[in-house]
Amino acid sequence: MKIDLTRFEVWFVTGSQQLYGDEILKAVAQHSQTIAGTLDAATAIPVRVLFKPVLVTPDAITAVCQAANNAPNCIGLITWCHTFSPAKMWINGLKQLRKPIAHLHTQFNRDLPWATIDMDFMNLNQAAHGDREHGFIMSRLRLNRKVVVGYWQAPAVQAQLGAWSRAAAAWHDWQGAKFARFGDNMREVAVTEGDKVSAQIQFGYSVNGFGVGDLVQRVKAASDREIDGAVAAYEAEYTLAPELRKKGAMRKSLREAARIEVGLRSFLQAGGFKGFTDTFDDLHGLVQLPGIASQRLMAAGYGFGAEGDWKTCALVRALKVMAAGLNGGTSFMEDYTYHLNPKRPVVLGSHMLEICPSLAKAKPSVEVHPLGIGGKAEPVRLVFDTPSGPAINASLVHMGNRYRMLVNEVEVVPPEQPLPKLPVARAVWIPKPNLPIGAAAWLYAGGAHHTGFSQAVTTEMIEDFAAMAGLELVVIDADTKIRQLKQELSWNEAAYGLRQGFGA
């Protein structure tokens, strides 16, 4: 399921008023078209940017907001007030708008024409105070939006709009998305539970359960031809362990893993699902826990959550959409174990099987090993290391009266020594600002043990996405101090309690 962001569009909407006359409004339209065209061509912005006629009346503003709501490929508006645009005109339209907004505070000219500036120039170029009127009404209406300030040709400005558009694409992708849950939650686990109805109300996606038997039917229906095709893909894309090659002792396990992938992919495609969960507590009818199948489906763009973790499944899908076309991988992840050497304490991130090969530093190897849990046959999986560099580790948790998005910026580093006996894909990282503070902050904030991990998605994208989704956002970065973080959490608790009610 290729994620193609070029099919999405944001509408470039300019505000003005009829007071200025036809000549100025004509110039406003020409300038707006030029800016929209430049943004549309900018490599930092992965979606289309479409110019819309200049808005000068309340009815026109309302009409464009309603049209945006109903346009299936429109994921948001970029608004700008070239001249003054009285904000009462915007109230009805903005009240009805259900798409994200980026408020671009710019002006057509970069520099003032000091020697020639006159009142004609001043009447045309009023964004410095016109956008303040625009910003006031959005604040008065309590609208979440992104404010980008700077010259429209500047790379930094285009990068900010690109980050916002990626977040908007992910938010759009969640609307009406379906996620399949094979089996239930891992027994007695708390953080992976949650209110699926409240999630659908707030986020727009649905999560529904299916018996493993429903999946098993698809797995059994896989033809030899389909299985041969999956095995051929393994042989072409990865390095197979000797026992999994033709005439190898475990070749049957490889074919069984391929059968599971074919069946799982068929189930997801037939149901129009964008992600799935499974659990080793419920594998009835499956010969082995889906390992390489889960890994390859994530690489194809599906969200995934282990042990019934539907919130992380949906988060991984959102991160996949944000990351589309960027360098660096994105995956389901888990902070698995620590290296607490005081010289350089690090986290070893992994999971039993399911880490996406988009993170692979080099060509992954296909291996089969005992799992030691779940009571099934030895599952096939991809094994690899993750390249060094910056990344984010994100968690979406339900706090009773609200959802919280927690982000830890991290730095992936090479393992101090080879890991020849660790039969899973893995990443080693240093949390910011360091492991003791980063881990303590994570625990204070109630972050889950399952996460969405990405070397492509940035904190800025997550921040924009959280605003669109109405999420509380907690960021752990190089500047984090525990005392201040605890105060922030206390203030947030009070603020959300007053806003939505205290919950258990």
C-alpha positions in Angstrom: 0.0 0.0 0.0 2.2 2.8 -1.3 1.8 6.1 0.6 1.6 8.8 -2.0 1.5 12.3 -0.5 1.3 14.0 -3.9 -2.4 13.1 -4.2 -3.1 15.4 -1.2 -3.5 19.2 -1.5 -3.5 22.2 0.7 -5.4 25.3 -0.3 -3.6 28.7 -0.3 -6.2 31.2 0.9 -5.6 34.9 1.0 -7.7 37.4 2.9 -8.4 40.9 1.9 -11.4 43.2 1.7 -13.4 45.2 -1.0 -12.3 48.5 0.5 -9.1 48.7 -1.6 -10.6 48.6 -5.1 -10.0 46.4 -8.2 -6.4 47.3 -8.9 -5.1 46.4 -5.4 -7.2 43.2 -5.3 -5.8 42.2 -8.7 -2.3 42.7 -7.4 -3.2 40.7 -4.3 -4.4 37.8 -6.5 -1.3 37.9 -8.7 1.0 37.9 -5.7 -0.9 35.1 -4.0 -0.7 33.0 -7.2 3.0 33.5 -7.3 3.5 32.4 -3.7 1.2 29.4 -4.1 3.0 28.3 -7.2 6.4 28.6 -5.5 5.3 26.6 -2.5 3.7 24.0 -4.8 7.1 23.6 -6.5 9.1 23.5 -3.2 10.8 20.1 -2.6 10.3 20.5 1.1 6.5 20.5 0.7 5.4 17.0 -0.4 1.8 17.8 -1.2 0.2 20.1 -3.8 -0.4 23.7 -2.9 -3.4 25.1 -4.8 -4.2 28.8 -5.1 -7.8 29.8 -4.3 -9.4 33.1 -5.2 -8.8 36.0 -2.8 -11.5 36.2 -0.1 -13.1 39.5 0.6 -16.6 38.7 1.9 -18.0 36.6 4.8 -19.9 34.4 2.3 -16.9 33.7 0.2 -14.9 32.7 3.3 -17.6 30.4 4.5 -18.0 28.8 1.1 -14.2 28.0 0.8 -14.2 26.5 4.3 -17.2 24.4 3.5 -15.7 23.3 0.2 -12.4 22.4 2.0 -14.4 20.2 4.5 -16.0 18.3 1.6 -13.0 18.0 -0.7 -11.6 14.5 -0.3 -8.0 15.4 -1.1 -7.8 18.7 0.7 -5.9 18.2 4.0 -5.8 21.8 5.2 -5.5 25.5 4.5 -2.6 27.9 4.4 -4.0 31.3 5.2 -2.4 34.7 4.7 -3.7 38.3 4.8 -1.8 40.3 2.2 -3.8 43.4 3.2 -6.1 44.0 6.2 -9.0 41.5 6.2 -11.5 42.3 9.0 -11.7 39.2 11.2 -15.4 39.2 11.8 -15.8 38.1 8.2 -13.9 34.9 9.1 -15.9 33.8 12.1 -18.6 31.8 10.5 -16.2 30.0 8.1 -13.6 29.2 10.7 -16.3 27.9 13.1 -17.3 25.4 10.4 -13.8 24.5 9.2 -12.7 20.9 10.1 -9.4 20.9 8.3 -6.1 22.0 9.8 -4.8 25.6 9.3 -1.2 26.9 8.8 -1.2 30.7 9.2 1.7 32.0 7.0 2.8 35.4 8.3 4.8 36.7 5.3 4.7 39.5 2.8 5.2 39.4 -1.0 8.3 41.6 -0.9 11.3 40.6 1.2 12.8 44.0 1.5 11.3 47.5 1.9 11.9 49.8 -1.1 13.3 52.5 1.2 13.8 55.1 -1.5 10.4 54.7 -3.2 8.0 53.5 -0.5 4.7 55.4 -0.6 1.1 55.0 0.6 0.2 52.9 -2.4 2.8 50.4 -1.3 1.7 50.6 2.3 -2.0 50.0 1.4 -1.0 46.9 -0.5 1.5 45.3 1.8 -0.3 45.2 5.2 0.4 41.6 6.4 2.4 43.0 9.4 -0.9 44.1 10.9 -3.5 42.3 8.8 -2.2 39.0 10.0 -2.5 40.2 13.6 -6.2 40.7 13.1 -6.3 37.2 11.5 -4.4 35.7 14.4 -6.6 37.4 17.0 -9.8 35.8 15.7 -8.3 32.3 15.6 -7.1 32.7 19.1 -10.5 34.1 20.2 -12.1 31.0 18.6 -9.5 28.8 20.3 -8.4 27.2 17.0 -5.3 25.1 17.0 -3.1 26.1 14.1 0.5 26.4 13.1 2.0 29.9 12.7 4.9 30.2 10.3 6.7 33.6 10.2 9.2 34.6 7.5 9.8 35.2 3.8 7.9 32.7 1.7 10.9 31.8 -0.5 13.1 31.1 2.6 14.0 27.4 2.9 13.3 27.5 6.7 9.7 28.7 6.0 9.1 26.1 3.3 10.5 23.4 5.7 8.1 24.4 8.4 5.2 24.3 6.0 6.4 20.9 4.8 6.5 19.5 8.3 2.9 20.8 8.9 1.7 19.3 5.6 3.1 15.9 6.5 1.3 16.1 9.9 -1.9 17.2 8.1 -1.6 14.2 5.7 -1.2 11.8 8.6 -4.2 13.4 10.4 -6.2 13.2 7.1 -5.2 9.5 6.8 -6.6 8.7 10.2 -10.1 9.9 9.3 -12.1 6.8 8.5 -9.0 4.6 8.8 -9.6 1.0 10.0 -7.3 -1.1 12.1 -7.7 -4.8 12.7 -7.1 -6.4 16.1 -6.4 -10.2 15.9 -7.3 -11.5 19.3 -7.5 -9.2 22.3 -5.0 -7.3 24.6 -2.1 -9.2 26.1 -3.6 -10.4 29.4 -3.4 -8.1 32.4 -1.4 -5.4 30.6 -2.6 -1.9 31.3 -1.0 0.6 28.9 -2.1 -1.1 25.7 -5.7 -1.0 26.8 -7.9 2.0 26.2 -11.3 3.4 25.2 -11.6 2.6 21.5 -14.8 4.6 21.3 -13.2 7.8 22.6 -10.4 7.2 20.2 -12.8 7.0 17.3 -14.6 10.1 18.4 -11.4 12.2 18.8 -9.1 10.7 16.1 -11.5 9.4 13.4 -10.2 5.9 13.1 -11.9 2.7 14.2 -10.4 -0.4 15.8 -12.3 -3.7 15.6 -11.5 -7.2 16.8 -11.3 -10.3 14.7 -10.8 -13.9 15.7 -7.5 -15.4 14.8 -9.6 -18.0 13.0 -10.6 -15.3 10.5 -7.0 -14.8 9.7 -6.2 -18.5 9.7 -8.8 -19.0 6.9 -6.9 -16.5 4.7 -3.5 -18.2 5.6 -4.8 -21.6 4.7 -6.2 -20.2 1.4 -2.7 -19.0 0.3 -1.8 -20.7 -3.0 1.6 -22.3 -3.7 2.1 -19.7 -6.4 1.6 -16.9 -3.9 3.9 -18.5 -1.4 6.5 -19.1 -4.0 6.3 -15.4 -4.9 6.8 -14.3 -1.3 9.8 -16.7 -0.9 11.3 -15.3 -4.1 11.0 -11.8 -2.6 12.8 -13.0 0.5 15.6 -14.5 -1.6 15.9 -11.3 -3.7 15.9 -8.7 -0.9 17.6 -10.4 2.0 20.3 -12.9 2.9 18.8 -16.2 3.9 20.4 -18.3 6.7 21.7 -21.6 5.3 19.0 -23.6 7.0 16.3 -21.6 5.2 17.7 -21.9 1.7 16.6 -24.5 -0.8 17.0 -28.0 0.6 17.8 -26.4 4.0 16.6 -28.1 7.2 14.2 -25.3 8.0 12.9 -24.4 4.5 9.5 -25.5 5.6 9.4 -22.8 8.3 10.3 -20.2 5.7 7.4 -21.3 3.5 5.1 -21.2 6.5 6.2 -17.7 7.3 5.5 -16.8 3.7 2.1 -18.4 3.9 1.3 -16.2 6.9 2.4 -13.1 5.1 0.3 -13.9 2.1 -2.8 -14.6 4.2 -2.3 -11.5 6.4 -1.7 -9.2 3.5 -4.8 -10.6 1.8 -6.9 -10.0 4.9 -5.8 -6.4 5.3 -6.3 -5.6 1.6 -9.7 -7.2 1.5 -10.9 -5.2 4.5 -9.2 -1.9 3.6 -7.2 -1.9 6.8 -4.3 0.4 7.4 -2.7 -1.6 10.3 -3.2 -4.5 12.6 -2.3 -5.9 16.0 -1.7 -9.5 17.1 -0.7 -11.1 20.4 1.2 -14.3 21.3 -1.5 -14.9 23.9 -3.8 -15.9 21.0 -2.2 -17.8 18.1 -4.7 -20.6 17.7 -4.4 -22.1 14.3 -1.2 -20.3 13.4 2.0 -22.4 13.2 4.2 -19.5 14.3 3.9 -15.9 15.5 3.9 -13.5 12.4 7.5 -12.2 12.4 8.8 -11.5 8.9 5.2 -10.9 7.8 4.7 -8.1 10.4 8.1 -6.6 9.4 7.4 -6.6 5.7 3.9 -5.2 6.1 5.2 -2.3 8.1 7.8 -1.7 5.4 4.8 -1.5 3.0 3.2 1.3 5.1 0.9 -0.6 7.5 0.8 0.3 11.1 1.5 -2.4 13.6 1.2 -3.0 17.4 2.2 -6.1 19.2 0.2 -7.7 22.0 -3.0 -5.9 21.0 -1.6 -2.4 21.2 -4.0 -0.6 18.9 -2.9 2.9 19.9 0.7 2.3 18.9 -0.5 0.6 15.7 -2.4 3.7 14.7 0.6 5.9 15.8 3.0 3.8 13.6 0.7 4.3 10.6 0.6 8.1 11.2 4.4 8.2 11.4 4.6 6.2 8.2 2.5 8.8 6.4 4.5 11.7 7.8 7.8 10.0 6.8 6.7 9.1 3.2 9.5 10.0 0.8 12.0 10.9 3.4 15.3 9.2 4.2 15.3 7.1 7.3 13.1 4.3 8.6 10.0 4.1 10.8 8.9 1.2 13.0 7.1 -0.2 15.9 9.7 -0.3 18.8 10.2 -1.1 22.4 12.7 0.0 25.0 13.9 -3.5 25.8 16.9 -3.4 28.0 19.7 -1.0 29.2 23.5 -0.8 29.2 24.1 1.2 32.4 27.9 1.7 32.0 28.4 5.2 33.5 30.8 6.1 30.6 27.9 5.8 28.1 24.6 4.5 29.3 22.4 3.4 26.3 19.1 1.8 25.5 18.8 -1.4 23.4 15.6 -1.1 21.5 14.0 -4.1 19.9 11.1 -6.5 20.2 10.5 -10.2 19.9 10.3 -10.1 16.1 8.6 -7.1 14.8 11.0 -4.2 13.8 10.5 -2.7 10.4 13.3 -3.3 7.9 13.1 0.3 6.7 15.4 0.9 9.7 18.1 -1.6 8.4 21.6 -0.3 8.2 22.5 -3.0 5.7 20.9 -5.9 3.9 18.9 -7.8 6.6 19.3 -11.5 7.1 16.4 -13.9 7.3 16.8 -16.2 10.3 14.8 -18.7 12.3 15.2 -19.1 16.1 13.2 -20.2 19.1 11.0 -17.5 20.5 10.8 -18.8 24.1 7.2 -17.4 24.5 3.9 -18.2 23.0 4.3 -22.0 22.7 4.5 -22.1 18.9 7.0 -23.2 16.3 10.3 -21.2 15.8 9.3 -18.1 13.9 11.2 -16.6 10.9 12.3 -13.0 11.2 14.6 -10.3 9.7 17.7 -9.5 11.7 19.6 -6.2 11.3 21.2 -3.2 13.0 20.0 0.4 12.7 22.2 3.2 11.4 23.5 5.9 13.6 21.9 9.3 13.7 19.0 11.3 15.3 15.6 9.8 15.8 12.4 10.2 17.8 10.7 7.7 20.1 7.0 8.5 20.5 4.2 7.0 22.7 0.5 7.6 22.6 -1.2 6.9 26.0 -4.6 7.3 27.4 -4.6 9.2 30.7 -8.3 8.7 31.6 -9.5 12.2 30.7 -7.3 12.8 27.7 -4.7 11.3 25.4 -1.1 12.2 25.8 1.6 12.2 23.1 5.1 11.7 24.5 8.2 12.2 22.4 11.8 11.6 23.4 14.5 12.8 21.0 17.3 10.2 20.8 20.6 9.6 19.1 21.1 6.2 17.6 24.7 4.9 18.2 26.6 1.8 17.1 26.6 -1.1 19.6 29.8 -1.1 21.6 30.4 -4.8 20.6 28.8 -7.1 18.0 25.6 -8.9 19.0 26.1 -12.3 17.4 23.7 -14.2 19.6 20.8 -11.7 19.6 18.4 -13.0 17.0 16.3 -9.9 16.5 16.4 -6.6 14.7 17.6 -3.8 17.1 18.6 -0.2 17.6 20.9 1.2 20.2 20.3 4.8 21.3 21.1 7.5 23.9 17.9 9.3 25.0 18.2 13.1 25.3 19.3 14.7 27.5 20.8 11.4 28.8 19.5 8.0 29.9 18.8 8.8 33.6 16.9 12.0 33.0 15.3 10.8 29.8 14.0 7.5 31.3 12.9 9.3 34.5 11.0 11.9 32.5 9.4 9.1 30.5 8.3 7.3 33.6 6.9 10.5 35.2 4.9 11.1 32.1 3.5 7.6 31.9 5.0 6.7 28.5 4.3 3.2 27.3 6.9 0.5 26.7 5.7 0.2 23.1 6.6 3.2 20.8 6.7 4.5 17.3 10.3 5.0 16.4 11.5 7.0 13.4 14.7 8.4 11.9 12.6 10.4 9.4 9.9 12.0 11.4 10.8 15.1 13.4 9.6 16.5 16.7 8.1 19.5 14.8 5.9 17.1 12.8 4.7 15.4 16.0 4.0 18.8 17.5 1.9 19.8 14.5 0.1 16.5 14.5 -0.6 16.7 18.2 -2.2 20.1 17.8 -4.4 18.8 15.0 -5.5 15.8 17.0 -6.1 17.7 20.3 -3.4 15.8 22.1 -1.5 16.8 25.1 2.2 16.9 24.0 5.1 16.2 26.3 8.6 16.5 24.7 11.8 15.1 26.3 14.8 16.7 24.6 18.2 18.2 25.4 16.7 20.9 27.5 14.6 18.7 29.7 14.9 19.0 33.5 13.0 16.8 35.8 11.8 19.5 38.2 10.4 21.5 35.3 8.9 18.5 33.6 7.0 17.5 36.8 5.7 21.1 37.0 4.6 20.9 33.4 2.7 17.6 34.0 1.0 19.1 37.1 -0.1 22.2 35.2 -1.4 20.0 32.3 -3.3 17.9 34.8 -5.0 20.9 36.2 -5.7 22.5 32.7 -7.1 19.3 31.2 -9.1 18.6 34.4 -10.7 22.0 34.2 -11.3 21.7 30.5 -12.6 18.1 30.2 -13.2 16.8 33.7 -10.9 14.6 35.9 -10.9 10.9 35.0 -9.5 7.7 36.5 
